[in-house]
Amino acid sequence: MEGATQFHAPITPDHARQWATKFLEAWNSHDPERLLGLATEDVVSEDPFIQGGSLRGKAALRDWLSSTWRAMPDLRFELVGEPFISLDGTQLAAAWKGVGRFTGPLDPPGFAPTNGVIEMTGVDIHELDGELVKRVQTQTDAMDVGRQIGAAPAPGSGGERFGVLMQRLLARRMRGKAK
């Protein structure tokens, strides 16, 4: 029926484990088609590492994955603990940790490789449509990764103090425009 909402059984603990494992294995394969095969055509991905914060559709997801793997060709993820299921059984969340060596350009936004190891942790929240993800939200500390690649200053450093000074000057200017 056109316009009717499809009914899908609630996510079970076994299904959540299987889905999270399958998703992680697809990421670790570095084959975009494996991840795209787990997604709806109009998939939405929200991630602080995506320029603008989000993308929509398989083509945009493929481009972003290729950029990510070009920057860190050995990027690997693993699950941390067990997945969580929302009370209504329509979403699952999984904590993860990842590690990779930053050996290629990260474009966009244009960061140069450092050849350093990048470590990160986060949580993905998956909203499923049957067996496919229609939306994934990634929560992670992008500032920590920025510090690891030299894009953000270390806490307490001269660079941080300079950044605070610049922010205060900009804030004063913004307050003046808001009047």
C-alpha positions in Angstrom: 0.0 0.0 0.0 1.3 3.4 -1.0 2.1 5.6 2.0 1.7 2.8 4.5 4.3 2.2 7.1 5.9 -1.2 7.0 5.9 -3.2 10.2 9.1 -4.7 11.3 9.5 -6.9 14.4 11.4 -5.3 17.2 15.2 -5.8 17.3 16.2 -8.6 19.6 19.4 -9.0 21.5 20.6 -11.7 19.0 19.7 -9.5 16.0 21.5 -6.5 17.6 24.7 -8.5 18.1 24.5 -9.9 14.6 23.8 -6.5 13.0 26.6 -4.7 14.9 29.1 -7.4 14.0 28.0 -7.4 10.3 28.3 -3.6 10.2 31.7 -3.6 11.8 33.0 -6.4 9.5 31.8 -4.3 6.5 33.6 -1.2 7.8 36.8 -3.3 8.4 36.6 -4.8 4.9 37.3 -1.3 3.4 34.9 -2.4 0.6 32.3 0.4 0.2 29.9 -2.0 -1.5 29.7 -4.1 1.7 28.6 -1.2 3.8 26.3 0.2 1.0 24.7 -3.3 0.9 23.6 -2.8 4.5 22.0 0.6 3.8 18.8 2.0 2.3 19.1 4.0 -0.9 18.4 7.3 1.0 20.5 6.4 4.1 21.4 9.3 6.3 24.7 9.3 8.1 25.5 11.9 10.8 29.1 11.9 11.9 31.3 14.8 13.2 33.9 13.7 10.6 31.6 14.3 7.7 32.0 17.8 6.3 28.8 19.6 7.3 28.0 16.9 9.8 25.8 14.6 7.7 25.2 13.1 4.3 22.3 11.4 2.5 22.3 8.6 0.0 24.6 5.8 -1.1 26.6 7.9 -3.5 27.5 10.4 -0.8 28.3 7.6 1.6 30.5 5.9 -0.9 32.5 9.1 -1.5 33.0 9.7 2.3 34.0 6.1 2.9 36.6 6.3 0.1 38.0 9.6 1.5 38.2 8.1 5.0 40.0 4.9 3.8 42.3 6.9 1.6 43.4 8.8 4.7 43.7 5.8 7.0 44.0 2.6 4.8 44.5 0.4 7.8 41.6 1.8 9.9 40.0 -0.9 12.0 37.1 -0.9 14.5 36.1 -3.3 17.2 33.0 -3.4 19.4 33.2 -2.5 23.0 30.7 -4.5 25.1 27.3 -5.5 24.0 24.9 -3.4 21.8 22.0 -1.6 23.3 18.4 -1.7 22.0 15.9 1.2 22.3 12.9 0.6 24.4 10.6 0.6 21.3 12.9 -2.0 19.6 13.5 0.2 16.5 17.1 1.3 17.1 20.3 -0.2 18.4 23.5 1.4 19.6 27.0 0.0 19.8 30.1 1.4 21.4 33.3 1.0 19.4 37.0 1.8 19.4 39.0 2.4 16.3 42.6 2.8 15.3 44.4 3.6 12.1 47.6 5.3 10.8 46.9 8.6 9.1 49.0 8.1 5.9 46.9 9.8 3.2 45.3 13.1 2.7 41.9 13.7 4.4 40.0 15.6 1.8 37.7 17.2 2.6 38.6 19.3 4.5 42.2 19.0 3.3 44.3 17.7 6.2 47.8 16.5 5.4 48.9 13.0 6.6 51.0 12.8 9.7 51.9 9.1 9.5 50.8 8.9 13.2 48.5 6.4 14.7 45.0 7.8 15.4 42.9 6.2 18.2 39.2 7.0 18.7 36.2 5.8 20.6 32.5 6.4 20.1 29.0 5.1 19.8 26.9 4.5 16.7 23.1 4.6 16.9 21.4 2.7 14.1 17.8 3.1 13.0 16.9 0.1 10.9 14.3 -0.5 8.2 14.1 -4.2 8.2 17.6 -5.5 7.6 19.0 -2.2 6.3 20.2 0.9 8.1 18.3 4.0 7.2 20.0 6.3 9.6 23.2 6.1 11.6 24.3 8.7 14.2 28.0 8.6 15.3 28.9 10.2 18.6 32.7 10.6 19.0 35.2 13.2 20.2 36.4 14.9 17.0 38.5 17.4 19.0 40.6 14.5 20.4 41.3 13.3 16.9 42.0 16.9 15.8 44.7 17.0 18.5 46.2 13.7 17.4 46.6 15.0 13.8 47.8 18.5 14.8 44.6 20.3 13.7 43.7 21.4 17.3 46.0 22.5 20.1 46.7 20.5 23.2 45.0 21.6 26.4 46.9 24.3 28.2 49.2 24.9 25.3 50.1 28.3 23.8 48.1 27.4 20.8 45.0 26.8 23.0 45.6 30.2 24.8 45.9 31.9 21.4 42.7 30.2 20.2 40.8 31.4 23.3 42.0 35.0 22.7 40.8 34.8 19.1 37.4 33.4 20.2 37.0 36.2 22.7 37.7 38.8 20.0 35.2 37.1 17.7 32.6 36.8 20.5 32.9 40.5 21.2 32.3 41.2 17.5 29.4 38.8 17.3 27.8 40.4 20.4 28.0 43.8 18.7 26.3 42.5 15.6 23.5 40.8 17.7 22.4 44.2 19.2 
